[in-house]
Amino acid sequence: MGVLLFGLCPSGGLLDGTSKESVCSLYIGVIELVGGVDMMAQTISLAKRPHIIVGTPGRLLDHLSNTKGFSLRMLKYLVLDEADRLLNMDFEKAINDILKAIPRERRTYLFSATMTKKVGKLQRACLKNPVKIEASSKYSTVDTLKQQFRLIPAKYKDCYLVYILIEMSGSTSMVFTRTCDSTQLLALLLRNLGLKAIPISGQMSQTKRLGALNKFKAGDCNILICTDVASRGLDIPTVDLVINYDIPSNSKDYIHRVGRTARAGRSGLAISLVNQYEVEWYIQIEQLIGKKLSEFPAEEAEVLLFLERVSDAKRISQMKIKESAGNKRRRKVGDDEEEEEDAERYAINTKSSKTFKKGRR
């Protein structure tokens, strides 16, 4: 018997726990196919003929093209999780290629938090006589979630972040940024101030991402600095606070971010730090959720008491990042020089060998 069910996720970060938690009580062969992990190890796992595969589109196509004997011709069930994001991340072509490689006679389950035009197009293309189950047509947040905002100058945003995290020091917090570089910088900055922060982003390998998540879940670090890669698919019940350090340009991403807290009937708090350049995006969020949020109470004079310490910590963090980047470049140059030397030695040895052969003749 071959693969019976395949589940597609947009990123490896969403696979954490998906395969294990969903079938942990069943004696069923299940494996993950995700980039950033050795393909040979995955090939060995595929040779054991698992019943269920959970993976990302790119790595699945790699195996369909390159792994001898692997196919999905026995597939009975296809699950597309976070379908809106799968398509927004330019996986549309990959998904079309996958659909061509699997049997037409199958059951397809499509899960999406937001029904975009692309999801509707995919629904029409790959589903026959579909049944639609909709929890709510309105974008909303749960009643147990307290949502606040703070309008601040961009130059003081780091200060306000530190102030809030210190005020809520007993909480488990997720801080959302717009870029991968920001996650690294903020994590270093907070560590320099004695806070237990760890970054997670799409630039990290799958192993490092899972390591960061496990530290956060275990409580070794109570602050997770992340991009939107962590805004979906992660069920961490203990998250008390979500901070939008950067306001998302797509207001629907706000729903996913704040959904990391106040889960399963628990209470939670979401605070959005809005600078002068993000007001328009923030207004779009309020329009989407149909609510006017209350302002987070803070005395600016009290917040700015941290300014000097935060500025020093940021400067040190930036120096560390530059130093680390310089060391990587030096290592790369050293590796390149070694490769050139090896090539020269090989060329010299080849010439000597030819000369020796001519001499013998």
PAPATI-18799 format. One record per residue (C-alpha): residue number from 0; x, y, z. Coordinates in nm, 3 decimals. Layout:
N
  seq       c1       c2       c3
  NUM        X        Y        Z
...
//
This chain:
361
  seq       c1       c2       c3
    0    0.000    0.000    0.000
    1    0.135    0.348   -0.094
    2    0.060    0.702    0.016
    3   -0.310    0.740    0.100
    4   -0.315    1.100    0.225
    5   -0.105    1.404    0.146
    6   -0.128    1.733    0.337
    7    0.019    2.052    0.187
    8    0.130    2.348    0.399
    9    0.283    2.675    0.272
   10    0.593    2.661    0.495
   11    0.795    2.421    0.706
   12    0.715    2.620    1.020
   13    0.351    2.517    0.993
   14    0.447    2.149    0.992
   15    0.568    2.156    1.352
   16    0.348    1.907    1.528
   17    0.105    1.870    1.235
   18    0.212    1.519    1.144
   19    0.288    1.403    1.497
   20   -0.007    1.549    1.690
   21   -0.272    1.454    1.435
   22   -0.181    1.084    1.422
   23    0.019    1.033    1.740
   24   -0.239    0.790    1.877
   25   -0.262    0.592    1.553
   26   -0.012    0.334    1.437
   27    0.021    0.487    1.092
   28    0.336    0.563    0.894
   29    0.368    0.941    0.858
   30    0.659    1.156    0.737
   31    0.733    1.523    0.667
   32    0.873    1.653    0.337
   33    1.013    2.002    0.385
   34    1.302    2.209    0.252
   35    1.611    2.262    0.466
   36    1.625    1.891    0.553
   37    1.851    1.633    0.386
   38    1.672    1.485    0.082
   39    1.850    1.150    0.118
   40    1.707    1.100    0.468
   41    1.362    1.182    0.330
   42    1.415    0.937    0.041
   43    1.494    0.659    0.291
   44    1.173    0.743    0.479
   45    0.973    0.737    0.155
   46    1.111    0.390    0.077
   47    0.929    0.267    0.390
   48    0.601    0.345    0.208
   49    0.431    0.578    0.459
   50    0.051    0.610    0.463
   51    0.052    0.986    0.524
   52    0.286    1.262    0.402
   53    0.275    1.622    0.524
   54    0.491    1.864    0.329
   55    0.552    2.179    0.130
   56    0.489    2.204   -0.248
   57    0.849    2.267   -0.351
   58    1.001    1.969   -0.172
   59    0.719    1.739   -0.286
   60    0.789    1.831   -0.650
   61    1.163    1.769   -0.591
   62    1.086    1.412   -0.482
   63    0.831    1.351   -0.758
   64    1.099    1.452   -1.012
   65    1.411    1.297   -0.857
   66    1.321    1.013   -0.620
   67    1.309    0.684   -0.806
   68    0.997    0.478   -0.739
   69    0.808    0.754   -0.557
   70    0.465    0.849   -0.688
   71    0.123    0.949   -0.560
   72   -0.082    0.726   -0.792
   73   -0.247    0.551   -0.494
   74   -0.346    0.881   -0.328
   75   -0.698    0.883   -0.184
   76   -0.704    1.210    0.013
   77   -0.547    1.551   -0.055
   78   -0.552    1.822    0.215
   79   -0.461    2.183    0.133
   80   -0.404    2.374    0.457
   81   -0.388    2.756    0.464
   82   -0.478    2.754    0.095
   83   -0.499    3.133    0.071
   84   -0.139    3.166    0.184
   85   -0.021    2.881   -0.036
   86   -0.141    3.075   -0.338
   87   -0.031    3.418   -0.217
   88    0.323    3.284   -0.171
   89    0.343    3.212   -0.544
   90    0.299    2.836   -0.510
   91    0.014    2.839   -0.762
   92    0.223    2.683   -1.042
   93    0.365    2.418   -0.808
   94    0.017    2.322   -0.690
   95   -0.105    2.296   -1.049
   96    0.187    2.060   -1.124
   97    0.101    1.851   -0.817
   98   -0.265    1.829   -0.919
   99   -0.154    1.688   -1.256
  100    0.055    1.418   -1.082
  101   -0.220    1.277   -0.858
  102   -0.533    1.073   -0.940
  103   -0.846    1.259   -1.045
  104   -1.055    1.023   -0.833
  105   -0.977    1.139   -0.480
  106   -1.122    1.335   -0.191
  107   -0.989    1.688   -0.155
  108   -1.014    1.895    0.163
  109   -0.936    2.265    0.131
  110   -0.893    2.471    0.449
  111   -0.863    2.848    0.436
  112   -0.911    3.118    0.697
  113   -0.985    3.373    0.424
  114   -1.159    3.304    0.092
  115   -0.960    3.504   -0.162
  116   -1.020    3.509   -0.539
  117   -0.727    3.271   -0.590
  118   -0.870    3.023   -0.341
  119   -1.206    3.038   -0.520
  120   -1.027    2.970   -0.850
  121   -0.846    2.668   -0.701
  122   -1.173    2.545   -0.551
  123   -1.338    2.546   -0.894
  124   -1.034    2.383   -1.057
  125   -0.972    2.088   -0.826
  126   -1.302    2.015   -0.653
  127   -1.605    1.836   -0.800
  128   -1.947    1.898   -0.643
  129   -1.785    2.063   -0.337
  130   -1.956    2.106   -0.002
  131   -1.869    2.438    0.164
  132   -1.858    2.465    0.543
  133   -1.818    2.822    0.666
  134   -1.776    2.917    1.032
  135   -1.828    3.289    0.971
  136   -1.830    3.514    0.667
  137   -1.716    3.810    0.877
  138   -1.356    3.865    0.984
  139   -1.370    3.881    1.361
  140   -1.169    3.821    1.675
  141   -1.283    3.633    1.987
  142   -1.452    3.813    2.277
  143   -1.189    3.693    2.524
  144   -0.919    3.889    2.337
  145   -0.848    4.241    2.463
  146   -0.713    4.456    2.178
  147   -0.527    4.785    2.224
  148   -0.312    5.022    2.019
  149   -0.058    5.295    2.086
  150    0.020    5.574    1.841
  151    0.392    5.653    1.877
  152    0.679    5.822    1.691
  153    0.880    5.567    1.489
  154    1.202    5.664    1.670
  155    1.059    5.552    2.006
  156    0.911    5.220    1.894
  157    1.190    5.008    2.047
  158    1.147    5.195    2.375
  159    0.775    5.124    2.389
  160    0.834    4.757    2.306
  161    1.080    4.719    2.593
  162    0.850    4.908    2.830
  163    0.553    4.680    2.751
  164    0.757    4.358    2.779
  165    0.899    4.467    3.116
  166    0.551    4.568    3.239
  167    0.423    4.225    3.129
  168    0.737    4.039    3.239
  169    0.547    3.737    3.371
  170    0.374    3.678    3.036
  171    0.452    3.457    2.740
  172    0.471    3.695    2.443
  173    0.492    3.685    2.064
  174    0.626    3.996    1.888
  175    0.550    4.024    1.514
  176    0.781    4.213    1.278
  177    0.774    4.270    0.903
  178    1.120    4.138    0.808
  179    1.353    3.853    0.897
  180    1.637    4.096    0.975
  181    1.418    4.273    1.232
  182    1.359    3.947    1.422
  183    1.733    3.896    1.467
  184    1.800    4.258    1.567
  185    1.514    4.277    1.817
  186    1.601    3.942    1.974
  187    1.963    4.057    2.029
  188    1.846    4.395    2.161
  189    1.612    4.235    2.414
  190    1.875    3.981    2.523
  191    2.121    4.265    2.584
  192    1.862    4.412    2.821
  193    1.829    4.084    3.012
  194    1.503    3.963    2.850
  195    1.467    3.603    2.731
  196    1.393    3.646    2.361
  197    1.445    3.413    2.066
  198    1.386    3.482    1.693
  199    1.211    3.270    1.430
  200    1.184    3.354    1.061
  201    1.173    3.205    0.713
  202    1.549    3.259    0.668
  203    1.627    3.003    0.939
  204    1.669    2.635    0.860
  205    1.387    2.400    0.960
  206    1.602    2.254    1.238
  207    1.671    2.598    1.388
  208    1.305    2.700    1.360
  209    1.188    2.388    1.543
  210    1.460    2.440    1.804
  211    1.341    2.798    1.866
  212    0.978    2.685    1.891
  213    1.064    2.408    2.135
  214    1.254    2.653    2.358
  215    0.955    2.887    2.353
  216    0.706    2.610    2.428
  217    0.923    2.473    2.709
  218    0.946    2.818    2.871
  219    1.323    2.854    2.833
  220    1.245    3.178    2.645
  221    0.920    3.363    2.711
  222    0.946    3.606    2.416
  223    0.926    3.487    2.053
  224    1.026    3.746    1.791
  225    0.874    3.635    1.463
  226    0.757    3.718    1.114
  227    0.420    3.612    0.974
  228    0.563    3.261    0.925
  229    0.449    3.207    1.287
  230    0.108    3.373    1.252
  231   -0.067    3.055    1.136
  232   -0.076    2.688    1.216
  233    0.101    2.711    1.552
  234   -0.109    2.614    1.852
  235    0.072    2.739    2.160
  236   -0.200    2.764    2.429
  237    0.020    2.950    2.679
  238    0.064    3.273    2.475
  239   -0.067    3.562    2.686
  240    0.039    3.861    2.478
  241    0.076    3.943    2.108
  242    0.257    4.264    2.011
  243    0.240    4.400    1.657
  244    0.577    4.573    1.647
  245    0.516    4.634    1.274
  246    0.158    4.681    1.155
  247    0.082    4.435    0.871
  248    0.015    4.592    0.532
  249   -0.248    4.322    0.470
  250   -0.516    4.373    0.736
  251   -0.619    4.004    0.721
  252   -0.275    3.911    0.858
  253   -0.373    4.097    1.176
  254   -0.651    3.843    1.237
  255   -0.401    3.556    1.212
  256   -0.142    3.725    1.434
  257   -0.373    3.808    1.725
  258   -0.526    3.460    1.689
  259   -0.208    3.320    1.850
  260   -0.349    3.425    2.189
  261   -0.692    3.392    2.358
  262   -0.728    3.038    2.221
  263   -0.977    2.774    2.336
  264   -1.171    3.008    2.566
  265   -0.864    3.159    2.733
  266   -0.813    3.534    2.767
  267   -0.536    3.724    2.590
  268   -0.405    4.068    2.506
  269   -0.296    4.214    2.170
  270   -0.115    4.549    2.149
  271   -0.037    4.725    1.821
  272    0.243    4.983    1.807
  273    0.141    5.227    1.535
  274    0.391    5.482    1.407
  275    0.317    5.781    1.184
  276    0.379    5.579    0.866
  277    0.142    5.293    0.956
  278   -0.178    5.483    1.042
  279   -0.350    5.398    0.713
  280   -0.286    5.023    0.760
  281   -0.415    5.044    1.117
  282   -0.737    5.215    1.004
  283   -0.791    4.933    0.753
  284   -0.761    4.680    1.039
  285   -1.026    4.858    1.245
  286   -1.255    4.866    0.942
  287   -1.200    4.494    0.880
  288   -1.281    4.381    1.235
  289   -1.555    4.643    1.282
  290   -1.412    4.772    1.611
  291   -1.250    5.085    1.748
  292   -0.965    4.969    1.972
  293   -0.884    5.127    2.306
  294   -0.550    5.298    2.361
  295   -0.278    5.124    2.563
  296   -0.219    5.342    2.871
  297    0.141    5.459    2.917
  298    0.309    5.780    3.030
  299    0.559    5.877    2.760
  300    0.797    6.030    3.015
  301    0.803    5.696    3.199
  302    0.862    5.505    2.875
  303    1.150    5.731    2.769
  304    1.338    5.652    3.090
  305    1.449    5.339    2.898
  306    1.570    5.539    2.595
  307    1.943    5.550    2.678
  308    1.963    5.181    2.772
  309    1.763    5.076    2.467
  310    1.978    5.290    2.234
  311    2.299    5.138    2.374
  312    2.158    4.784    2.347
  313    2.054    4.845    1.986
  314    2.397    4.983    1.893
  315    2.570    4.677    2.045
  316    2.326    4.446    1.864
  317    2.392    4.612    1.528
  318    2.767    4.578    1.585
  319    2.728    4.206    1.661
  320    2.524    4.150    1.346
  321    2.783    4.333    1.131
  322    3.066    4.138    1.294
  323    2.885    3.809    1.236
  324    2.820    3.898    0.870
  325    3.191    3.989    0.828
  326    3.302    3.656    0.975
  327    3.070    3.469    0.736
  328    3.213    3.657    0.438
  329    3.570    3.585    0.551
  330    3.489    3.216    0.589
  331    3.336    3.211    0.241
  332    3.639    3.386    0.089
  333    3.867    3.139    0.270
  334    3.667    2.846    0.132
  335    3.685    2.994   -0.220
  336    4.064    3.038   -0.191
  337    4.101    2.677   -0.074
  338    3.894    2.560   -0.372
  339    4.118    2.763   -0.610
  340    4.432    2.615   -0.452
  341    4.285    2.264   -0.487
  342    4.205    2.336   -0.852
  343    4.561    2.463   -0.915
  344    4.712    2.155   -0.745
  345    4.488    1.930   -0.954
  346    4.595    2.111   -1.274
  347    4.966    2.082   -1.181
  348    4.929    1.711   -1.096
  349    4.749    1.649   -1.427
  350    5.028    1.822   -1.623
  351    5.298    1.627   -1.436
  352    5.116    1.302   -1.504
  353    5.098    1.376   -1.877
  354    5.469    1.472   -1.886
  355    5.560    1.150   -1.703
  356    5.361    0.942   -1.954
  357    5.533    1.114   -2.249
  358    5.875    1.052   -2.091
  359    5.798    0.682   -2.054
  360    5.707    0.659   -2.419
//
